[in-house]
Amino acid sequence: MKKYMAKLFVFMTTALLFLASVTAASSCAISHFQPEVPKSLRK
């Protein structure tokens, strides 16, 4: 039973790390987009 739990823990950790890296990479691409500020809003 302990061997099964250890494998499950390793699998879940790997899956969550992969999901976190994919999510972080996709949000970084979006956050770098900065549209040009209209001249009427510049001071």
Secondary structure by P-SEA (a helix, b strand, c coil): caaaaaaaaaaaaaaaaaaaaaaaaaaaaaaaccccccccccc
